[in-house]
Amino acid sequence: MAKVLEFPSQETRAYAFLERELRTLLTRKGADETLIDYAVDALTSVYRDMTDAERFSFQVDLPTSLSPEEVAKLDEQISAGIEELRSHHHTLALKLAARLVLTEMKLFQHEREDTTSLND
């Protein structure tokens, strides 16, 4: 069976969705283009770091005495446990990333305001 390749990739679509939604939200909130660009860059960077961190694998050596059914059951249980952990950590990382980006945006805006007031 042939492998189907998605274009654009799911990751590319996710970045595009994040950017589009963030731009829309910040525009509605009255942010200027400089702040919006900064926020998009910050969010994209954090999101990329998060997705890179989620790409991991490991290997478990099982005794040869296990039956194929026992191996399948262990594989299923390990996979389910890993998915539950991945999902939990992903949710937590998203919350932390949102806080980080918001904090960076506030700092960026504050620094811009300080620079503007010094130039006046």
FITORKE-100631 format. One record per atom (N, C-alpha, C): x, y, z negated; residue in three letters. Coordinates in steps of 0.001 Angstrom, whole numbers, plus 500000, padded with zeros to 6 digits. Atoms other than C-alpha are relative to their C-alpha. Example, Ala and Ser with C-alpha at 12.3 -4.5 7.8 and 13.67 -1.06 7.14 Angstrom:
// residues 2
500890498810500000ALA512300495500492200ALA500900501200500000ALA499180498810500060SER513670498940492860SER499230501090499270SER
END
This chain:
// residues 120
500837498829500000MET500000500000500000MET500889501243500000MET499221498764499881ALA501327503445500923ALA499735500905498808ALA500144499033501079LYS501942506069498273LYS499498501308500585LYS500583498751499536VAL499827509206498694VAL500705501148499291VAL499362498819500554LEU501675512478498205LEU499021501159500032LEU500905498864500082GLU499699515486497034GLU500741501281500374GLU499445498695499651PHE500375518903498572PHE498928501046499786PHE498854499839500893PRO500622521162496738PRO499883499044498829PRO499980500942501113SER501626519071493741SER499064500464498892SER500867499668501130GLN499488518947490630GLN500657501083499149GLN499281498999500782GLU502174520952488822GLU499908501379500647GLU500106498733499273THR502118523659491509THR498601500579499862THR501383499542500170ARG498339523846491295ARG499767500498498575ARG500159499574501393ALA498546524098487485ALA500618501377499785ALA499362498686500117TYR501002527017487711TYR499145501073500678TYR500828499033499278ALA498798528749490275ALA498739500327499199ALA501183499784500828PHE495752528283488043PHE500335500892498804PHE499591499187501152LEU497588529667484994LEU500226501451500401LEU499709498637499561GLU498816532673486931GLU498724500751500360GLU501242499351499568ARG495437533433488483ARG499132500385498799ARG500832499739501169GLU493577533147485166GLU500601501081499110GLU499349498992500835LEU496155535194483252LEU499904501376500640LEU500108498714499304ARG496182537936485895ARG498588500569499879ARG501388499559500108THR492379538096485834THR499690500503498595THR500259499621501385LEU492202538205482045LEU500681501319499644LEU499278498784500361LEU494880540871481661LEU499513501212500781LEU500559498898499213THR493428542985484467THR498715500503499353THR501237499619500689ARG490057542932482699ARG500274500740498703ARG499634499359501266LYS491813543991479491LYS500704501342500216LYS499411498702499705GLY493353546995481280GLY501518500008500075GLY498540500053499909ALA496959545785481523ALA500458500497501365ALA499450499564498721ASP499131547355484185ASP500787498853500649ASP499350501061499221GLU500960545347486849GLU501334499562499386GLU498716500345500615THR504310545494485025THR499802499027498837THR500281500888501130LEU502852543920481880LEU499468498657500492LEU500552501244499452ILE500919541358483921ILE501125499139500568ILE498874500766499437ASP504066540335485831ASP500870499411498898ASP499200500486501124TYR505988540047482558TYR499310498798499344TYR500758501073500651ALA503251537891481011ALA499987498731500847ALA500015501157499100VAL503039535613484060VAL501359499311499976VAL498657500589500042ASP506817535118484070ASP500240499269498682ASP499806500614501310ALA506853534389480322ALA499195498715499873ALA500849501184500102LEU503938531960480494LEU500501498879500906LEU499490501005499068THR505341530180483531THR501256499333499442THR498772500536500578SER508710529774481817SER499702499047498846SER500351500835501148VAL507181528407478619VAL499292498728500456VAL500739501159499510TYR504821526104480511TYR500941499010500692TYR499028500867499328ARG507691524756482627ARG500835499241498968ARG499242500662501069ASP509714524033479477ASP499162498907499340ASP500877500988500624MET506719522232477989MET499832498770500878MET500215501150499126THR506095520051481017THR501275499196500167THR498727500727499929ASP509793519204481263ASP500195499142498750ASP499838500726501260ALA509773518151477601ALA499087498783499923ALA500937501126500035GLU506836515811478235GLU500424498851500908GLU499514501066499114ARG508771513794480796ARG501040499174499251ARG499094500860500748PHE510269511056478714PHE499578498556500206PHE500316501418499921SER510441507308478711SER500911499256499035SER499159500838500838PHE511824504512476624PHE499730498554500372PHE500096501412499661GLN512288500795476808GLN499932499196498715GLN500114500901501145VAL511297498052474377VAL500345498602500489VAL499645501381499674ASP512973494682474555ASP499184499068499118ASP500870500924500724LEU510484491993473582LEU500612498604500004LEU499498501386500025PRO511302488465472525PRO499405499197501153PRO500463500820498867THR511026485957475356THR498943498993499572THR500985500970500490SER508828483802473132SER498567500508500086SER501362499462499905LEU505844486117473622LEU499318499531501284LEU500785500399498834SER503102484977475945SER499688501235500851SER500374498854499161PRO502076487155478910PRO498834500799499411PRO501128499312500618GLU498852487985477047GLU500474500886498845GLU499461499214501115GLU500797489130473964GLU500786501208500509GLU499240498904499395VAL503098491227476139VAL499042501063500527VAL500981499056499457ALA500102492810477877ALA499318500778498880ALA500656499330501124LYS498428493567474543LYS500943501017499359LYS499026499064500546LEU501607495149473152LEU500187501203500923LEU499842498922499028ASP502033497175476331ASP498818500961499910ASP501206499177500095GLU498453498421476057GLU499991500827498717GLU500000499296501284GLN498799499331472372GLN501073501090499961GLN498917499012499976ILE502138501102472857ILE499622501154500921ILE500398498947499056SER500843503001475876SER498914500891499421SER501079499216500612ALA497695504081474026ALA500552500891498881ALA499411499211501074GLY499719505231471020GLY500824501154500523GLY499177498950499404ILE502141507185473179ILE499113501079500616ILE500903499021499391GLU499291508844475072GLU499330500852498936GLU500614499237501087GLU497629509850471809GLU500992501019499433GLU498964499074500478LEU500896511378470547LEU500270501103501018LEU499732499020498955ARG501530513094473893ARG498891501046500047ARG501146499090499959SER498050514587473902SER500004500940498801SER499957499181501212HIS498355515816470318HIS501110501047500102HIS498881499070499899HIS501774517364470920HIS499782501019501117HIS500287499078498906HIS500621518897474203HIS499055501106499525HIS500953499017500521THR497692520608472479THR500695500973499051THR499261499158500937LEU499930521889469703LEU500968500913500745LEU499038499198499228ALA502570523062472196ALA499295501109500772ALA500756498964499292LEU499923524942474213LEU499626501144499067LEU500348498960500971LYS498763526789471100LYS501224500835499639LYS498770499285500341LEU502328527672470150LEU500501500836501173LEU499577499259498808ALA503132528710473718ALA499154501259500177ALA500882498832499879ALA500113531014473797ALA500389501073498985ALA499562499038501020ARG501217532632470537ARG501323500646500379ARG498693499486499606LEU504772532989471803LEU499867501026501120LEU500165499081498865VAL503721534601475074VAL499300501272499549VAL500697498812500494LEU501296536945473309LEU500947500889499193LEU499033499240500793THR504010537983470861THR501031500681500898THR499032499406499068GLU506510538520473679GLU499381501149500789GLU500683498926499278MET503946540590475581MET499868501247499125MET500142498864500909LYS503285542770472533LYS501334500701499796LYS498675499421500171LEU507006543274471985LEU500431500748501257LEU499659499370498727PHE507559544045475668PHE499252501324500146PHE500812498789499888GLN504702546575475635GLN500467501054498995GLN499524499078501032HIS505945548130472392HIS501324500639500426HIS498716499465499534GLU509469548491473816GLU499807500965501160GLU500289499095498874ARG508046550057476968ARG499481501332499490ARG500575498777500570GLU506053552556474910GLU501082500836499312GLU498895499272500651ASP509155553430472850ASP500893500675501015ASP499158499432498947THR511186553974476016THR499325501173500662THR500764498927499374THR508442556112477547THR499962501239499099THR500081498864500921SER508089558263474430SER501366500677499823SER498664499409500078LEU511884558800474310LEU500308500840501225LEU499747499282498754ASN511875559976477913ASN499128501240500134ASN500913498831499907ASP509094562524477309ASP500600501240499377ASP
END
